[in-house]
Amino acid sequence: MKFLLPIMLSILSATTLATDLRGTGDIGVVVQRSSGQLLVVEHSNNTRLAEIGGLGDLSHASVVFSRDQRFAYVFGRDGALSKVDILTGSLVKRVMQSGNSIGGAISQDGKLVAVSNYEPGGVRVFDADTLDLVADIPAQYAAGKFSKTVGLVDAPGNRFVFSLYEADQIWVVNMTNPRRPEIKRYEGVGKAPYDALITADGRYYIWNSRRAVSGSGCRYATTIVSRFMTRTAWRNWRSCRQANPAGFSLPMVHTKSACNDGTLD
């Protein structure tokens, strides 16, 4: 009997482990802004799996996922970066990295998490496993002047792209060597660039800027910039109210603007 007991325990452990194992393909998270909690749900049976608290101010929170889709990185408005295990329904680690943050991104290889900050202006990059600080990139555009950073996205080649709201600039940061980021700056991209995205193929970075187009009656403009350091042909765009501003060029980059009032093709 004493020889059978270890075998029975091994079988029991294996059975329990097999029952607990599951994939993450049908799991999602819901940010509960008012309560400051993250709700973990699954869509195969439409059930709630866990509710995770202690995440701070989630009034303007956003989330990205690890490459294996097990961990959710939550960017809180209070400047906190939280790592949540959605399989165990637990908070792994939380760091207060700034006074006011506005979203983030995870690198192509899944090893780095970048956070876009209002206060202090700039981007901070963390190790995705430990949340240790890897790089601090202040958005200083003039002596003693720092800009809010917005529109942060990940790009091919372990790069991050973001806009500097007060500086009217866009920066492309190459994180191939995390300890020595290489920054490419593009100036004159439009007044106060803010919300942005990158296309699925990683080729185009698209942002909005608070710039009036002369004679158009449009308040905002949408600008498209080709993949960094690449010359490409442009699609034809139709602008609003017969105003189609000429495309302007940045060094080695082609851009084109058009009014953003819902009339673009």
C-alpha positions in Angstrom: 0.0 0.0 0.0 2.8 2.4 0.8 4.1 2.0 -2.8 0.6 2.6 -4.3 0.1 5.9 -2.4 2.8 8.0 -4.3 1.3 6.6 -7.6 -2.2 7.6 -6.6 -1.1 11.1 -5.5 0.7 11.5 -8.8 -2.4 10.6 -10.7 -4.5 12.9 -8.6 -2.1 15.8 -9.2 -2.0 15.2 -12.9 -5.8 15.1 -13.0 -6.1 18.4 -11.1 -3.5 20.1 -13.2 -5.2 19.0 -16.4 -8.5 20.4 -15.1 -6.9 23.7 -14.3 -5.1 24.1 -17.6 -6.8 26.3 -20.2 -5.9 28.6 -23.1 -6.4 32.3 -23.3 -7.8 32.6 -26.8 -11.4 33.2 -25.5 -10.4 35.4 -22.5 -10.7 39.1 -22.4 -10.7 41.9 -19.8 -13.0 44.8 -19.1 -11.8 48.0 -17.4 -14.2 49.0 -14.7 -13.5 52.7 -14.5 -15.6 53.7 -11.5 -14.4 50.9 -9.2 -10.8 50.8 -10.4 -11.0 47.0 -11.1 -10.3 44.8 -14.0 -12.9 42.1 -14.9 -11.6 39.0 -16.6 -14.2 37.3 -18.8 -14.4 34.3 -21.2 -16.5 34.2 -24.3 -17.0 30.5 -24.8 -19.6 30.3 -22.1 -19.9 34.1 -21.4 -18.9 33.9 -17.8 -16.9 36.1 -15.4 -13.6 34.5 -14.3 -12.1 37.0 -11.9 -12.3 40.6 -10.6 -9.0 42.2 -9.8 -8.6 45.3 -7.7 -5.9 47.5 -6.4 -5.2 49.1 -9.8 -5.6 52.7 -8.9 -7.2 55.3 -11.1 -8.6 53.6 -14.2 -10.6 56.6 -15.5 -8.6 56.7 -18.7 -7.0 53.3 -18.6 -5.8 51.2 -21.5 -4.5 47.6 -21.8 -2.0 45.6 -23.9 -1.2 41.9 -23.7 1.9 39.8 -23.5 2.8 37.8 -26.6 1.5 34.6 -25.0 -1.7 36.4 -24.0 -1.4 35.4 -20.4 -0.5 38.8 -18.9 -2.4 42.1 -19.3 -0.5 45.4 -18.8 -2.8 48.1 -17.5 -1.8 51.7 -17.8 -3.6 53.8 -15.2 -4.3 57.5 -15.4 -2.6 58.0 -12.0 0.8 57.0 -13.6 0.7 53.3 -12.5 1.8 50.4 -14.6 0.2 47.1 -13.5 0.9 43.6 -14.6 -2.1 41.2 -14.3 -2.1 37.4 -14.7 -5.4 36.7 -16.4 -5.2 33.0 -15.9 -4.8 33.2 -12.1 -6.8 36.3 -11.8 -4.1 38.1 -9.8 -2.1 41.3 -9.7 1.5 40.3 -10.3 3.1 43.7 -9.8 2.3 47.4 -9.9 4.7 50.3 -10.2 4.0 54.0 -9.9 6.1 55.3 -12.8 4.8 58.9 -13.3 2.3 61.4 -12.1 -0.1 61.1 -15.1 0.1 58.6 -17.9 -2.0 58.1 -21.1 -1.5 54.6 -22.4 1.3 52.4 -23.6 2.5 49.7 -25.9 4.5 46.4 -25.9 7.4 45.8 -28.1 7.4 43.4 -31.1 9.4 40.8 -29.2 7.3 41.1 -26.1 10.2 42.0 -23.9 9.6 45.7 -23.3 6.6 47.7 -22.2 6.5 51.5 -22.9 4.4 54.0 -21.1 3.4 57.4 -22.5 3.4 60.1 -19.8 1.9 63.6 -19.4 3.8 64.3 -16.1 6.7 64.3 -16.5 6.5 64.5 -20.3 8.2 61.6 -22.0 8.1 57.8 -22.4 9.4 55.3 -19.9 10.3 51.7 -21.0 10.1 48.7 -18.6 11.1 45.1 -18.6 8.0 43.1 -19.4 8.9 40.3 -16.9 10.0 42.3 -13.9 8.6 45.8 -14.6 12.1 47.1 -13.9 12.9 50.5 -15.6 15.0 50.0 -18.7 15.0 53.4 -20.3 13.7 56.9 -19.5 13.1 59.1 -22.5 12.2 62.7 -21.5 10.3 64.6 -24.2 12.4 67.7 -24.0 12.1 69.8 -27.2 13.7 73.0 -25.9 15.7 74.2 -22.9 13.6 73.5 -19.9 10.5 72.5 -21.9 9.0 69.1 -21.8 6.0 67.9 -23.9 3.1 65.5 -23.1 3.5 62.3 -25.1 0.5 60.8 -26.9 -0.3 58.3 -29.6 2.3 55.7 -28.5 2.4 52.6 -30.6 4.8 49.7 -31.2 6.4 49.4 -34.6 8.4 46.7 -36.5 12.0 46.2 -35.4 11.4 46.8 -31.7 10.6 50.4 -32.2 8.1 52.8 -30.5 6.5 55.8 -32.2 4.8 58.6 -30.3 3.8 62.3 -30.7 4.9 65.3 -28.7 1.8 67.4 -28.2 3.3 70.7 -27.3 6.4 70.3 -29.6 4.5 69.4 -32.8 6.9 66.5 -33.3 6.9 62.8 -33.8 9.7 60.6 -32.4 10.6 57.1 -33.5 12.6 55.3 -30.9 14.7 52.2 -31.8 15.0 49.9 -28.8 17.3 47.3 -30.4 19.7 48.1 -27.6 17.4 48.9 -24.7 20.1 50.6 -22.7 20.9 53.0 -25.5 17.7 54.0 -27.4 18.2 55.6 -30.8 15.8 58.5 -31.4 14.7 59.9 -34.8 12.9 63.2 -34.5 10.4 64.6 -37.1 9.4 68.3 -36.6 6.6 70.4 -38.1 4.1 67.6 -38.3 1.1 69.8 -37.5 -0.3 71.7 -34.6 -0.6 69.6 -31.4 -0.6 66.0 -32.7 -2.5 63.7 -30.4 -4.4 60.4 -31.0 -2.7 58.1 -33.3 -2.5 54.5 -34.6 -0.3 52.3 -36.7 -1.6 50.1 -39.5 -1.7 46.3 -39.1 1.3 45.9 -41.5 3.3 48.4 -39.5 3.8 50.6 -42.5 1.8 53.7 -41.7 1.6 55.8 -38.6 -1.6 57.9 -38.6 -2.3 60.8 -36.3 -4.6 63.7 -35.7 -3.5 67.2 -35.2 -5.4 70.2 -34.0 -4.8 72.3 -37.1 -7.3 74.3 -39.1 -7.1 73.8 -42.8 -7.4 77.2 -44.6 -10.7 77.7 -46.4 -12.1 74.3 -45.5 -14.0 75.0 -42.3 -12.4 71.9 -40.9 -11.0 72.0 -37.4 -8.9 68.9 -37.4 -6.6 67.2 -39.9 -5.6 63.6 -40.3 -2.1 62.9 -41.4 -0.6 59.8 -42.8 3.1 59.1 -42.7 4.8 56.3 -44.6 6.8 53.7 -42.9 9.8 55.2 -41.3 12.7 56.0 -43.7 10.8 54.5 -46.7 9.6 56.2 -49.9 6.2 55.0 -51.1 3.5 56.1 -53.5 0.4 57.7 -52.0 -3.2 56.6 -52.3 -5.6 59.3 -53.6 -7.5 61.1 -50.9 -10.5 63.3 -51.2 -10.6 66.2 -48.7 -13.5 67.9 -47.2 -15.2 71.0 -48.6 -13.0 71.0 -51.7 -9.9 71.8 -49.6 -7.0 69.4 -50.2 -3.8 70.8 -48.8 -0.6 69.8 -50.6 1.4 67.0 -49.1 4.4 68.1 -47.2 7.6 66.3 -46.8 9.8 65.4 -43.8 13.3 64.2 -44.4 13.0 60.8 -46.2 9.3 60.6 -45.3 6.3 61.4 -47.4 3.2 62.7 -45.7 -0.2 63.9 -46.7 -3.1 65.6 -44.8 -6.8 65.8 -45.3 -9.7 67.2 -43.3 -11.1 64.8 -40.7 -14.9 65.4 -40.8 -16.0 62.0 -42.1 -15.7 62.7 -45.8 -12.5 60.9 -46.4 -12.6 57.8 -48.7 
